[in-house]
């Protein structure tokens, strides 16, 4: 008998939650925004206030918001009784390249997500055919992504002539010859101690035999 009563209560609650405004959306909360406007996210999410919480398709909401170029990921949660929460992670520029249209910003996934002035400190990419889908561009981005923070803040330009010929031009005029994307961990471990020496060109392309000129 108690089991039957429990089933009936669950069924009643389900009907109330699905068809009535008892558990309906009253608030949409958005966290994590820096560059993207809250209004843009709200417009893209298109969550109608007053709709029962259970009838909110969180996957569809997430796909719509993720279509905003500057959004990297978004998590959509129902927070009962009346709130839908969106947690947004924005794309962060790791490098840019110039074109007649302006500066193209790329993130650590090599995704081009904006054409606008690059933030201070973001290095410039110098390569023959810059593009988010270009293998050489992707190689340059992958190098920047693994650099130790103490080095990455010093990089003014990254010059990529091929996937195996990448150099870092530091803001003080020195150059780090990085080579290819292989042995990234080993190169990262030797480059900072090497930069304490006198010189202008620091070659870690073969990390077991580094040189300074």
N, C-alpha and C positions, 0 to 999 in steps of 0.2 A: 504493500500500500504506500509506504513512504517513498519507494522507488517511483511509483506512478505519479505521486505528487511532485517529486523532483523533476521528472520529465515534463510534466505540465507547466511547472514554473519556468523551466528553461525555454519551453516553446513560447510561453507568453512573453518572456523577456526578449526572445529573439524577434517576435512580431513587433514589440514596442520599439526595439532598436532599429529594425529595418524600415518600418513603415511610418513611424511617428516622430515628432520633433523632440522626444524625451532626451535622446542622446544624439543631438544634432550639432553641426559645426557652428560654433559661435565666435571662435578665435582662430586665426592663422598666424602662427609664430614662425619667424624666419631668423635663423642664426648663421653667423659666419660671413656676412657680407662686408666687403671693403670697397671694391671697385664697382660691382654691379649694384644698381639701384634696387631698393626694396619694391618699388612699384613695378619695375620690370619683372621681377620674380613673381609677384602677385598676379600680374596680368598673364604671365605664361603658365602659371600653375592652374589658374582658372578654377579655384575651389569655391563653390557656391555656399555662402553662409546659409544655414538653415537645413542643409541636406543631412540626412542621417549619417552618422559617422561610418557605419558599416558599408554604406553605399559609395564611399569615397574610394576610387581605384588608385591606391598609392603608387602602383607601378606606372600608370599612365601619367600621373602628376610628375613623378620623377623624370620620365622621358621628356616631357614638355619643358621642364626647367633645365634639364641637361642639354637641351638644344640651344640654350644661350651660349654664345661662343666663349665667354669668359668663365663659364662654369665647368669645373673639372668633374666633380661628383656631387650628388645630392641624395640625402636620405630623407624619406618621408615617413612620419610616424603618427599614428593616432594616439593622442594623450587624453584618455577619458577623464571627465565626461564630455568635454566640449571643444577640445583643441586639436588642431592638426599642426604638427611641428615639422619644419623643413630645416635641415642642417646642410648648408652649402659649403663646399670647398672650391675656392676659385683657382683658376689657373695663374701660375706665377711665372713671369718672363725670366728665362735663363739666358737668352741671347736675342739679338735683333739683327736684321739686315736691311739695308736701304734699297729703295726702288723709287721710280718716279712718283708713285702713289704715296710714299712715306715710309716710315719705319715699320717693318713687319715683326711682330713679337711672337716668339716661339717659347713653349714651355719645355719641361724636362722630358716630355713624351714626344718632342719634335712636332707638336701641334701648333699651327699658326692660328692664333685666336684674336688678333687685333692688328689694325694699322693705325698707329698713333705714336706720339713721341715716346721714346723708351725712357723708363724711370732711370734716375741717377744710379750709376754703378753697374748697370746691365751691359755686358761687353758686346761689341759689334762683331758680326761674322763676316769674314772676307773669304769668298769662295767663288768659283766660276759660275755655278748655276744654283744659287740659293733657293731652296724650296723645302717645305716640310717633308715631302716624300723623296727628296733627293738623297741617295745613299751617303754622299760626302757630307751633306748637311746633318744627317742623322748621326754620322760618326763624330762630327764636331760637338753636337749636343751631348752625346753620350760621354765624351771626354769632360765637358764642363760639369756634367752631373756627378762625376766621381771625384772631382777635385776637393782637397781639404779646404775648409772654409777660409783658413788663413791665406791660402793661395788664390782662391776664387775672387776674393775682394780686390786683389791686385791686378786682375786681368782686364785690360782695356779692349783688346781685340783677340779674336781667335782666327788664325789663318789656316784654311784647309785646302790644300792643293789636290789631295786625294785622300782616300780612307786610311792610307798608311803614312801620310805626310801632313801632320797637323802641328802647328806651333802656337804658343801663347805669347802675345805681345803684352808685356806688363806696363803699367801706367808710368813707371819710372824709366822706361826706355830699354829695359832688359828683355831678353827673349828666352823662352823655354821651348826647346825642340822636343815635342812629345812623341812624335812618330804616329803609330797606329793605336787602335783601341785596345789592343792586347796588353796583358800584364799591368792593367790599370792599378790594381792594389799595390803592386811592388813599386810602380812609378810614383804613386802618391806618397809612399813611405820614404822615398829617397829624395824627393824634390825639395822639400823645405830645408833639410839640413844642407843640401847643395847650394841653395840660394843664400846661405850665410857667407859663402866664399866671395872673393873679389872676382868680377868678371861681367861680361855682357851677354854671353850666349851659354845657356845651360842645357846640355843635351842628356835627356833621360830616355831617349828612344830605345836604347838597350840598357835597361835598368841595372844590369850586373856589371856594366862598364860605362859609367857616366863620365862626362867630360865637361870642362869649363874653359871658355875662351875669353 
